[in-house]
Amino acid sequence: MWIVPLSRLLNAHQVIGIQPYAFATTGLAAFVSPLIFGAMADRHASPFAGIAMVERGSAGGMALASWSIEGDGLPSSFWR
């Protein structure tokens, strides 16, 4: 849902250099998520707990990314 306005947001804050990496995260997540989280959820946790963990993690990542961009920090400060 956030991928559509992402390029406009990055262009507005002059952080065009991380644009390819930001768009690559969706492909990486689509590859890693079923392998790791699916196997973990099948063996160790209920599906509801797995989904809740993934939702909290993605919300935290989005909050860190927006604070890094809005706070006039370097784009690389999010990746450290």
N, C-alpha and C positions, 0 to 999 in steps of 0.2 A: 504494500500500500504506500510506503514512503518512497519507493524507488522512482515513481513518476516525477515528483517535484525535486528530487535529489540534485539533478544536474543544474537546475535553476538556482537552488540554494547555494551550491558550491561555487557557481559562477558569481553570485552576488557577493560572496565573501572572499573572492579572489583566491580560492584554494582549488584551482583547476588541476593541479598536479596529482591530487589523490583520487581524482574521478575514476580512473580505470580500476584502482584498487577497491574503491567503494562499490562499484558495480560487480566486481569479481567475487565479492563476499557472498552474493546470492548463489552463485554456482558452487562455491565451496561449501556453503551451508546445506545445499541440496544434496551434495555428495556425502558429507560427514554425518549429517543428522540421522539418516536411517541406519547407518552402520554402527555408530557408537550409542546413540540414545535409544534406538530401537532394541538393540541387544541388551542394554542395561535395564530398560523398562520391562522387557520380557522376563528377565531373571530375578531382578532385585526389588522392583518397586511396582506399584500399581500404575496403570496408565494415567490416572488423574494426577498423581504425584509427579510423574515425568513431564506431563504437559505444564503443570504449574511451575516446575523448575525451569523449563525452557522459556516460558512467558516472562518470568522474573529476570532471567538472564538477558533476554532480548530487550526488555524495558530498561534494564540497567545500562546495557550497551548503547541504546539510543539516547539515554540521558547523558552519558559521558560524551558521546559524539556531539550532541547539541551544545553542551556546556563548553566543550573545547572550541567549537566554531563561534559561538556567540560571545565567549569570553575573550575574544581577540588573542587567543593563545595560538601557538604554532599548530598547524594541522598534525604534525608528528607527535605532539604532546599527548594525543589520544592513544597512539600506538605504543607508547612507552610503558 
